Amino acid sequence: MSSIASNAKLARNPDIIDSEIDDEVVMMDIEKGNYYGLNDTASTIWQNLEDEPQSIDDLVKKITKEFDVSEKDCAADITPFVEKMLESKLLIEAEKS
């Protein structure tokens, strides 16, 4: 697995269907037939990517404002998660303009 740069812009894969059910975000990859449920932090990442691409650096700043966590710990926690989401094709690298 390759490591994503912390300033690379990430976006939701537009082919993923998502919904909020009982205060939890659930997603479905129709192509693969896989379902995913997201915890609070993962839901925050997903929701922050709704309107525009964000980098890991951007997400860390937003998450540390919402949760009691340092930027260093936050980055260490969400980077592997974001990389797994990229690997699963739930997130994609946004086109560079």
N, C-alpha and C positions, 0 to 999 in steps of 0.2 A: 504494500500500500504506500503510495507516495504521500508526502506531506504537503498540505495546502499552505500557501503563503497567508499570513494573518491579514494582509491587506487585499487579497483577491476578493472580488465581488461575487457573492453567492446569490442564487435566486431559487425559488421553488420550481420544481419540475411542473410545467403546466398540465401534464397528463395525470397528475396525482389528484384524486378526489379527496376532499377533507370536509369534516363536519365537527361541530362541537356537541358533545353528548354528555350531560351531567357534569359540566365544568371540565371536561377532558376533551382534548383534540384527538380524533381518530382519523386515520387516513387509509386509502385503499389504492394500491397499484393495480389497475385493471389488467395491464399487460401480463403481470406475473401472478395476479390473483392473491396478493399478499395484503394483509391488514396490519396496521400499526396503531398503537396507542401511545400517546405522549404524556410524560409527567409534566409538572409545572414549568420547569426550566426549559424542557424541550418544546413545550407549547409556546412559551415566550419567544423562543428562537423562531419557530414556524410563523407565529403571528407577526413578528417584526419583519419578516420577509414577504409579507402579503402585498405591500404596495410598491416596493422598490428593492433592488438588490442591495445587500449589505455585506460588509466584510466581517471577519471574525473580530477584528478590532472594534468595529462599530457595535457589534452585538455584545461584546464584553462591557463596553461603556454603558449600554442600556440595561443589561442584566444586573450589573453591580449597583445601579441606582434602585432597582426593584428588590433585590435580594441582599442579605447581609453576607457578602463575600468580597474578598479582595480581588483586584483585577488579575493578579498573578494566578490565584487559585481558580478563578473563573475561567481564564484562558486555558489553564491546564485541564479543567474538567470538560469544557465544551469543544475544544479542538478535536479530540478523538471522536466525540459524538458527531460533529459536523463531517469529519472524514468518513465515518460509517454511513451517514446520510448521502454523501456524494457517491460512495461506493455502491450503495443500494439504488442510486439514481433518483432519490427523493428530492435531492437538491442538485443543482447544476451550476457550473461556473457561468456567470453572466458574460454576455458578449462585451468585449472591450470596445468603447466608442472612440 
